[in-house]
Amino acid sequence: MNELEKKMAELNKRYAADLGGRVGLLEEFLATYAANGCEDSLERLYKGAHALAGSARTFGLPDVSVVAKELELSARDKKGAKILDDKLMELKKLITPVC
């Protein structure tokens, strides 16, 4: 393995380790939105899911990217908390083996 491959492998490892924290933040945003309808929390959920969708594809996790994109679009379209929660649970199932 050359030096570039080693650096990329380390970046991928760090990214995978960080996924749980990213999804944890999304859970917090959703909980706040569900509890009091806070539009700011919904916006943060949308932006966080958007960022996750893009970065997951970059790091070779297309399934995570697809579900994060679905969550992003559901938040953008102000779907109900149940739909958002279902998408978030689907996302958590995908990242559990990765972490």
N, C-alpha and C positions, 0 to 999 in steps of 0.2 A: 504494500500500500504506500503510495507516494504521499508527500506532505499535504498536498491539496486534498486528497481523498481523506486523510486523517482529520484535517480541519472540518471538512464537510460532515464527516461522521460525528464529530464532536458537536457541531451545530445542530444536527438532527437529533442527537441525544438530548441536548439542552432543550430544544423545542418540545420534544415529547414529554420531558419532565415538567415543563411549564404548562402543558395543556390543562391539567387539573385545576390549576389556579385561574386560568382564563375562564374555564367553564364555571368555576365557583363564583367569579364576578358576575357572569351572566345570570346565575341563579339569584344572586342578591338583587340585581336590577329587576328581575322578574318578580321576586317576592315583594319588593317595594311597590311595583306597579300594580300587582294583584291586590295588595293590601289597601292602597289608597288612590289608585288611578293616576299616579304621578306621571305626567307626560315626559318629564325629564328622564325618569328611569326607563321608560319605554324607548326614548331616543338613545340612551346609553346602551340598552340591549341591542337595538338596531345597529349601532356603530360597532359594538363589540363583536357581534355576529358577522358583520361585514368584514372586519379585520381578520377574524378567524377563518372565514371562508377563503380569503385570498392567501393568507399565510399557509394554511393547511395544504393547499394545492402546490405551493412553492416547495414545501417540504415533503412532497410525495405521499400525501394522505388524501386522495381524491374523495373517498367516501365521507370523511370528516368535512371536507370542503362543501360537498353537495348538501349535507344536512345543515351545516352552518348557514349556507345560502338560503335554504328553505326557512330557517329560523329568522334570518335577516328580513326576508320578504314578508313573512308573517307579522313581524314587528312593524315593518314599514306600513303595512296595510291595516295595522291596528286590530289584528285578529284577537279573539278572546284569550284570556289567561290560560284556559284549558288547552287550547291549540298550541300556544307558546310553550306551555309546560310539557306537552307531549313531544314537541320537537326537541326541547332541551333534554328530555330523558333519552330520546333516541341518540342524541349527540353524546351523552354520557356513556351509553352502552358502547359506542364506537371507540371512545378514547380509553376506556378501562383496560383493554388488552395492550394498548400502546404505551401506557404509563408504567 
